[in-house]
Amino acid sequence: MLGQLQHRGPDAFGIYTDPQAGLAHARLSILDLSGGDQPIHNEDQSLWVIYNGEIFNYPELREDLEKKGHRFYTRTDTEVLVHLYEDQGPEFLKQLNGQYALALWDRKEKSVFLARDRLGIRPLFYYQQGPRLVFASEIKALFADERIPRALDKQTLVDIFTCWAPLSQATAFQQIYQLLPGHYGIFSKKGFQTSPYWRMAFSSSPSDISIEESEEELKALLWDATRIRLRADVPVGAYLSGGLDSSTIAAVVRRLGVSHLDTFSIAFADPQFDESEHQRRMAQFLGTDHQVVQATHEDIGRAFPDVVWHTETPILRTAPVPMFLLSKLVHDRRYRVVLTGEGADEFLGGYDIFKEAMIRRFWARQPDSEFRSGRSSRANADP
């Protein structure tokens, strides 16, 4: 299983075993480079943790725990997890500001605690059969166990080609499930039970906050989110697409006092998609050390099978492939961490699909309207 995950963590391997459980971890070093190898335990070694991700508010959490008497033997964010779990049980997840998939083995209770971050940025898959649970960050690691069946789930394939993603906990493979975002699971003699610890809140009533107040709150959150993501013992770079999202993040990094910033971009041979001139101008304005990878149609075609192998699910378009090529550039420049503008379109309504949804709602309300064809052509023509 570790061998299948080596590309995720090439720096160190760590293993813990006892008669009931086994934990294994492939590490990508970002914090406490020399002393943070996992699995990591609490003071009496009754709790062991492996985890993928980063807890951005770990210094504040650690300070509170030390005041309560907890003793730390590393400088990692990982060790915070075992001590928080000791104090609060599953409720500790509500204090975490970060992206993570984690597994805690409780030797006293003989139970495994799994958790995934609120939006599911980090993957976590599992297979359960009777009194046995196998879990990993990638499905291919599960398939290293020859006892786990390998069969495509035809209904999930239909769902993916209809909705662009598997529904609920399903994956493209039968009996292989994903722990849902914002959920935790406990595996014990009672079986495997999952529960949500966070759900996104939606309100249909107008907000009492003014536009100006909303702008100030968004700015404060954006600056704080960028600041705490710069906490690392390795250099931090930034993607620069030439658009508003990544340009804003890179600008905030510079305004926060980072004297040297490497930025990374994709340039396309097809002028219909190329934004390299916008990227170049932004990099020049910010004074960054800018690096570019060129992507042709042939490059995308060659890399596509590798991207499918990594995503472990059908891909309906080639958009992830250039990001894969960009990640290779970052890796080749020996960077471990980059900040991006990913997710902004989802939160701020930037995708064309939102405009399409508005048109569909109009069609549903006015099925006989003479404006139907006109609205469709305008939607396709607008940039």
N, C-alpha and C positions, 0 to 999 in steps of 0.2 A: 504493500500500500504506500509506503514512504517513497519507494522508487517511482511510483506513478505521480507523486506530488513534488518531485524534486525541482521542477521548473518554477514552482510557487515559492520555494524556500531553499535556495542553494547553499546557504551559509553554514547550517548545522542541522544535525539530526538528533532527536532526543526521544527516549522510550522509557515508559514506566509500565511494569506489569506486576500483578499479584494474582492469586488464584481465581478471582472473580472478574478482573478487568484488565484491559491493556490500552494505554494511551501512546500515541506516536505523533511527532511534530517535525515538520520541515520548516526551518526558520529563515525568514528574510529580516536581517538585522536593521533596525531603525533607531531603537533606544537601547542604551546600555549594551554596546556592541560586544564587550568582552565577557559580561557576566549575566546576560539575560536569556540563556538557553532554556527551553521548555522541555518537559513539563516543569511547572513551578508549584511549590507546596506552601502550606501555612506553617506555623511554628512547630506543631506536633506531628506534622506530615499526615494528618488525617484527611486533608483536602488536597487534591491535585488538579491542576488546570492546564489545558492546552487551548490556545486561541489564535485566531487569525484576525488581524485588524489593528485598530489603534483607539485608545480611549483618550480623547483630547483634553479632558479636564482632570486627568489623573493627578497632577501635582496638588490640586486643591483637595481631592478625595484622600490622597495619602496623608496630607497634613492633618485632616480630621481624624483619620484612623490612628495615627501616631499619638495624638492627644488622648485617645482611648486606651493606649497601652499596647497596640499591635507593633510587633517588631518585624522589620523588613531586612532581607539579605541581598536584594538586588535594587537597581535603580529603574526598573521597568514599570510600565503601566500594567503589565500582566499580573504582577504580584498584588496589585490593588484588588483584583477580582476575588481572590480567595478570602481575603480579610473582610471585604464587604459582604460576601456570601455568609461568612461566619456570623456576622452581626445581624443581618436582615433577611437571610433566605432569598427567595425569588424577588422580593420587593426591591433588592439592590439595583435591579436593572433600570428602574425609573431614575436613578441618579446618573446614569452613564450618558455622556455626550461623546458619541463616537460611531464608528462602523466596525462591526465585529460578528464573528461566529465563534462560539466558545463551548467548551465541554468541561464540566467539573465532576470529578469522581469523589464521592463521599464514602470513605472507607467504613466509617461507623454505621451509617445508614444503609450501606450497600446499594447506593443509588447513583445514577448518572443524571446530571442536569445539563441540558442543551439549551442554547439561546441564540437568537439571531437579531441583528439590529433592526431598528424601527422600520426602515424602508427596504430592508433586504439587500443592502449593498454587497454584503459578503455572503457567499453561498454556503449552504449546509444541507447535505443529502443523507438519507438513512434507509436502511433495510431492516425490518423487524420480522422475526419468525419465532413464535413461542417465547422461550426465555432468553432469546439472543437478539442483541441490537448491534448493528454495524453502521458507523457513520463516517462521513468524510467531507472535505471541501469540494471534491469532484467525484462524479459517478465512476469514472475510470478507476479510481482507487478502490471503490467498493467491488468492482469486477475483478480485482486482484484476488479476491476470495472466490475460489471455484465453486463453492456451495451456493453462491448467489445466482439465481437464474438470469439469463440474458435474453430478453424478448421485447420487441417493440410493442408499445401500447397504441393500437390503431385508433381508438377513440381520442386519445390525447393528440395524436398527429392531426386528426380532423380539427380539433380545437385550435391547435397552433396555426393551421393554415386558414382558419376562420377569424381568430381573434389575435393572432400574432404571438401568442404566448400560451403555455399550459394553464389550465384552470385549477384553482385551489392548490392542493398539495401535489398534484400529479406531475410526472415528468414524462419524457418520451419513452420510458422503459417501464414495463410492468413490475409492480411491487417495489419500485424505487420511488421514494417520496422526498419532497423538500420540506424542511421546517419553514412555515410561513413567516414572512416579515413581521416583526413586532410580537413574536410568540416565543414561548419557552416550552420545553418538554421535560418530563421526569420519568425515567425508566427505573423500575424497581421490581420486586416480586409481585406487585400488583399489576404489572404491565407497563405500557407506555401511554402516558396521558399528556396532551398538549393544551396550553391555555394562552390567550392573548394577554400581554401586559401593556399594550399601547395600541390605540386606534386613531387614525386621522379624524379630526373633528370637522364636520361640515355644518354650516349654519345657513338657513334660508332667510333669516331676518337681517336687515341692514345693520351695519356696524355703526356704533356711536363715535368711532374714531374718524377724524377728518383725513382727507387725502394728504395734507401736509404732515400730520402726525404719523400716518402710515409710512410716508417716505422716510421720515427720521428714524422710525423703528426698523425699517428694512435696512437702512444704511448702518445703523448701530449693530444689527445682527450680522450683516455681511462683514463688517470690519472685525468683529469679535471672532466669527467663524474662521476667517483667514488668519488672524493672529494666532489662535491656538493650534492651527494646523501647521504652523511653522516650527512647532516644538519637535525637534528631531536632532539626533546626533550624526546625521548625514546631511549633505546639501539637498536643498529643496528647489526644484525647478517649476516651470509653469508651461502649460500648453498655450498656444496663441493662434487661434483660428482666423483672426481678422474680424470676427464678429464682436457684438457687444459683451457677451457673457465672459469669455476668456480674457478679453481685453480689460474688462473691469477688474477681474481678479488679479491680473498681472499688475495693473496700476495700483491697486490697494497694497499688494506686496511691496512695491517700491515706496509707497507713501509710509509704510510701516517701518521704513529704515533699512531694508535689505540692500546692502551696497552693491552686491553682485548678483545678478539674476540671469540664469540661462533659460531661454524660451525655445519651444520646439513646435514646428508646424509641418503641415502636409501641403505640398504643391502638386497640382494635378496637371497632367499633360493635356487633358481635355479642357479647353478654355471655358466651356460651359460651367465647369465646377471649380475652376481655379480662383483662389482668393489670395494668391501670394503677394500681390502688390499691396493689399490692405495689411497683410501680416508684416511686410517689410516696413511700411510706414509706421505702424504701431510700435514695432521693435525699435525703430530709430527714435521715435518720440520718447520711449521709456528708457532708452539707453541700455538695452539688454544684449547679451551675447546670444544672437539668434542662430538657430540651426534648423535646416529644412531637409525633409526626405521627399524625393520626387516619386510620384505614383502614376504609372501608366495603366491602361486597361489590361495589358499583359501581366503587370505586377499583381494586380488585383486578382486576376484569374489564377495565377500560380499560388497565391497565398490563401485562396478561398478554402481549400480542403483543410489546411491547418487551423483556420478559424473555426470551422465546423467541429473539428476534433476538440478544440478547447471549449467551445460553448456547449457541446453535448446536446444540442437541440437543433432542429431544422432552422435555417436562416432564410427569410423570405426576400431579403435584398442584400446588396453587397456593402452597405454603409459601414458595418463593423470592420471590414477588411482594412480600409485606410487607417483606422485607429490602431489596428494590430501592427501595421507597418510603422506607425508613429511610435508605438510602444517599443518596438525593436530599436529605433533610433535612440530613444531614451536609455534603454538597456546598454546599448553599445557605447554610450557616453558615460556609463557607470553611475547613472542616477537611479535611486531607489524610490524617490517620492516626487510627484509632480502635482500641482494644483490645477484644476480644470474648471470650465464653466458648465460641466455636465449637470443636468437637472434643472437648469434655469427655465428652459422652455416649458417644462412640466408645471412648474410653480407659477410662472408669469404668463402663461397662455400664448406662447410664441409659435406653436406648431400650426401648419395649415389645416391639420385635422380638426382643430377647434372651429375654424371657419366652416369647414365641411359639416360639422355637427350642427352649427347654427342654421345652415341651409336646409339640412334634413328636417330639423324641427319646423321650419317654415313650410316645407312641403307637406309634412304630416298634418299641419293645421289647415293648409289651403291646397287640397289636392287638385282643385280645378283651376288654380290661378294661371293666368296667361303669362305671368312673370317667371314661371318655373324654368323654361329654357334659357331665358335671359340671365337669370341668377347663376345657372350652371356654367354658362360661357364666361361670365365675369369672374367666377371663382377660379376657373382654369387660367384666365389671363392675368390675374393680379400676381405681383411678385410675392 
